[in-house]
Amino acid sequence: MLAACGGGGGSAGSSGGASASSVSVQVSSAATSQGASSARSSAVAVSSSVAGSIASSSSAATSSKASSAATSSSVASSVASSKAASSIASSSTASSASGGLGLSNGFSAFYSDPNSQVRNWVAANPADSRTATINSAIAQQAFGKWFGEWSGDIATAVSGYAGAAQSAGKIPLLIAYNIPSRDCGSYSAGGSSGGDAYKTWISAFAGGIGSKPAIVILEPDALMQLDCLPSDADRTARLALLNYAVDQFAAKAPNAWVYIDAGHSNWKSAADTATRLINAGVARVRGFALNVSNYRADTELQTHGAAVIAQLQLQGSAAKPYVIDSSRNGNGPNGSEWCDPAGRKVGATSKVLSLGSGMEMALWLKAPGEADGCAAGAGQFSPDLAYRLATGG
């Protein structure tokens, strides 16, 4: 619903170039599998001095960000794609081709929200000259459903949506977006009031899915925006909350594939991204997500994704598959502009590409036509914006 400004490469996201390469997170060994119970651990210990280095080095943003693409490219080229694919296929979370979701390569039966803003606009404006184009290009496609503090009782909201998808024989795309201090106070500011409130919320979110199949994107921007949090304690707490969320989905939503948001190819280096993912518990989920609410091109994301996988392995973790948000990257980015830039276009519609191997899915996670915060309020549908995305104008 809301725009993920940092994930969109916004001011909050692009200002943080600090390295998290030394952050150390320790999770109780009892919580090492995706089937761990919620009692198995959310004990996270982060070195205060190292966590502080994230904040103190944020002034290095420009040079760090500028080197990200080069780092990604060099690391990716040093690791053969066959090696990465083999390692992913053998990892515990990707060993089954379809898990409990019944997916296969080429699968595209993802759930389309019948009450989305774009569908409601199309229904209310049949005579508008833009309606037919917006309807065919966007409204009839499957894209993500965002859940946050606006969702009411979260267990009811998630259960109802995932249940409707299951009844339709389709897979829902769910985005959990309620971390405290969300978006560093930028366009999508908000989130839970504190750590305890978030634990209650995310536990209920996972419980709402229950045994139903689902794809979950966990907290766009939260990991990449560690830099903007004001203290070591805040950074430690956020990592603890992400680990807690991972364990809740493992315990309460066994048929959900969870992907931790990992920014995009023009934000953090592959090494930094991999470290943050490890600290957030990526070993205990399906994988990671790139380009949520952004515009980076598929080829650029594939290079960066391969580099992140290589870095996960170099840092002692298993390789993981990833998904990308292809909802608005049809024309690639407009430089570094992230807020409703002109001349962008919808990308490839939601589809499974290659299960368990690198970029395994291209998904519409952001709903095209819902603004980043410039064409309209963050998350609000704009028919002008939707029409431009549909036509590439």
PyMOL commands that set and color helices and strands:
alter all, ss='L'
color gray80, all
select helices_A, chain A and resi 11-14+29-31+38-40+48-56+58-78+81-90+117-124+131-139+149-151+154-167+183-185+195-209+226-228+232-252+270-280+282-284+298-314+383-391
alter helices_A, ss='H'
color red, helices_A
select strands_A, chain A and resi 25-26+45-46+145-147+173-176+214-218+256-261+287-290+322-325+351-352+359-363
alter strands_A, ss='S'
color yellow, strands_A
deselect
rebuild
show_as cartoon
